[in-house]
Amino acid sequence: MSGEKRTLREMSSQKGLQVADLILVAVLLAAGAVLKGVVGSVINFFGMKPNFIIAMYCLAILLIRPRLVEAAIIGLLAGAICQVLPGTPYLNLISELLGALAMGLLIKVPMRVSRFDANPIVATFLSTVISGGSYTVCLFLFMHYESGALAAYVPIVLGTATINAVLVQALYPAMKKVLKK
């Protein structure tokens, strides 16, 4: 060893996800599933509501900074959890995989405005749009919905993305401080 001190995060990034990272992902995905099931229908702004599962896997990816393949696995886990909740079978596997992959790519892009880290809000917004957009496209392709109804989904996806982005931006700094301890 060259005598340089390495941080725990640097060491763990070489070895993949650590047990603490896996526990964090599991807790956040479980919290997202519970919140979606319990309060997801109560919090509703003109048809738009937070998708807590997407928000929580975005938060998990922001916090642990996984490799792209690990982000894909997180997305597949989120999609599998969505299979238990009411919804359209199997479409969440595709949409959450794509959303998590987008998040895994976007966390590598520096997005600072002065001292403000815009990555949580921008990356979560774009990842939710990709997840919701791919879900909507798959819904229309595989379930043969009428194409005219596609336009009705656009504001819902954008509204959900906005709510998720604000939620993750609010939670990220506090969670980051907690994890440093």
C-alpha positions in Angstrom: 0.0 0.0 0.0 1.3 3.4 -0.8 0.4 4.9 2.6 -2.5 6.9 1.2 -5.6 7.0 3.3 -8.7 5.9 1.5 -12.3 6.6 2.5 -14.7 3.9 3.3 -16.8 4.9 0.2 -13.7 4.5 -2.1 -13.0 1.1 -0.7 -16.6 -0.1 -1.0 -16.9 1.2 -4.6 -14.1 -1.2 -5.6 -15.8 -4.2 -4.0 -19.4 -3.4 -5.0 -22.3 -2.9 -2.6 -21.6 -3.5 1.0 -24.1 -4.9 3.6 -24.9 -1.5 4.9 -25.7 -0.4 1.3 -28.0 -3.3 0.8 -29.8 -2.7 4.1 -30.3 1.0 3.1 -31.8 -0.1 -0.2 -34.0 -2.6 1.4 -35.3 -0.2 4.1 -35.9 2.6 1.5 -37.7 0.3 -0.9 -39.8 -1.1 1.9 -40.6 2.4 3.1 -41.6 3.4 -0.4 -43.9 0.4 -0.8 -45.6 1.1 2.6 -46.0 4.8 1.8 -47.3 4.0 -1.7 -49.8 1.5 -0.2 -50.9 3.6 2.8 -50.8 7.2 1.8 -50.2 7.1 -1.9 -53.9 7.5 -2.7 -54.5 10.1 0.0 -51.8 12.5 -1.3 -53.2 13.5 -4.6 -52.8 16.8 -6.5 -55.1 16.9 -9.5 -54.4 13.3 -10.4 -50.7 13.6 -9.6 -49.3 11.9 -6.6 -45.8 10.9 -5.5 -44.6 7.5 -6.5 -42.8 6.7 -3.3 -41.1 3.6 -4.7 -39.4 5.6 -7.5 -38.5 8.4 -5.1 -36.9 5.9 -2.6 -34.8 4.0 -5.2 -33.7 7.4 -6.5 -32.7 8.4 -3.0 -31.0 5.1 -2.4 -29.0 5.4 -5.7 -28.0 9.0 -4.8 -26.8 7.9 -1.4 -24.8 4.8 -2.2 -23.6 5.7 -5.7 -23.7 2.2 -7.1 -22.2 1.0 -10.4 -24.7 0.9 -13.3 -25.3 -2.9 -13.0 -26.1 -2.5 -9.3 -28.5 0.4 -10.1 -30.2 -1.9 -12.6 -30.6 -4.6 -9.9 -32.1 -1.9 -7.6 -34.5 -1.1 -10.4 -35.5 -4.7 -10.9 -36.1 -5.1 -7.1 -38.3 -2.0 -7.1 -40.2 -3.4 -10.1 -40.6 -6.7 -8.3 -42.0 -4.9 -5.3 -44.5 -3.1 -7.6 -45.8 -6.6 -8.7 -47.1 -7.1 -5.2 -49.0 -3.8 -5.2 -52.0 -3.2 -7.4 -51.1 -2.2 -10.9 -50.4 -3.6 -14.3 -48.4 -6.8 -14.2 -44.8 -6.8 -15.4 -44.8 -3.3 -16.8 -43.1 -2.0 -13.6 -40.2 -4.4 -14.2 -39.3 -2.6 -17.4 -40.1 0.9 -16.2 -38.3 0.7 -12.9 -35.3 -0.9 -14.5 -35.1 2.0 -17.0 -35.7 4.6 -14.3 -32.9 3.2 -12.1 -30.5 2.9 -15.0 -31.2 6.6 -15.8 -30.6 7.5 -12.2 -27.4 5.4 -12.2 -26.1 7.4 -15.1 -27.3 10.8 -13.9 -25.6 10.6 -10.5 -22.3 10.7 -12.4 -23.1 14.1 -14.0 -22.0 17.0 -11.8 -25.0 19.4 -11.5 -23.9 22.3 -9.2 -25.4 25.8 -9.2 -23.1 27.8 -7.0 -23.1 25.8 -3.8 -26.4 24.1 -4.5 -26.2 20.5 -5.5 -29.0 20.2 -8.1 -28.3 16.5 -8.9 -30.9 15.1 -6.5 -33.8 17.2 -7.9 -32.7 17.0 -11.6 -31.7 13.4 -11.6 -34.9 12.3 -9.8 -37.1 14.3 -12.1 -35.5 12.9 -15.2 -35.5 9.3 -13.8 -39.2 9.6 -12.9 -40.0 10.9 -16.3 -38.1 8.0 -17.9 -39.8 5.4 -15.6 -43.3 6.9 -15.9 -42.8 7.5 -19.6 -41.7 4.0 -20.4 -44.5 2.6 -18.2 -47.0 4.7 -20.2 -45.5 3.7 -23.6 -45.5 0.0 -22.6 -49.1 0.4 -21.3 -50.2 1.7 -24.7 -48.1 -0.9 -26.7 -49.0 -4.0 -24.7 -52.4 -3.2 -23.4 -53.6 -1.5 -26.6 -54.9 1.7 -25.1 -56.1 4.3 -27.4 -53.3 6.6 -28.6 -55.4 9.7 -27.9 -55.4 8.9 -24.2 -51.6 9.1 -24.2 -51.7 12.9 -24.0 -53.6 12.6 -20.7 -50.7 10.7 -19.1 -48.1 13.3 -19.9 -49.1 15.9 -17.2 -49.5 13.0 -14.7 -46.0 11.8 -15.4 -44.6 15.3 -15.3 -46.5 16.1 -12.1 -45.4 12.9 -10.4 -41.8 13.6 -11.5 -42.0 17.1 -10.0 -43.4 15.8 -6.7 -40.8 13.0 -6.5 -37.9 15.4 -7.3 -39.0 17.8 -4.5 -39.4 15.0 -2.1 -35.9 13.5 -2.8 -34.3 17.0 -2.8 -35.8 17.5 0.7 -34.7 14.1 2.1 -31.3 13.8 0.5 -29.3 16.3 2.7 -30.7 14.9 5.9 -30.1 11.3 4.9 -26.6 12.1 3.7 -25.8 13.6 7.1 -27.2 10.6 8.9 -25.2 8.2 6.8 -21.9 10.1 7.5 -22.4 9.4 11.2 
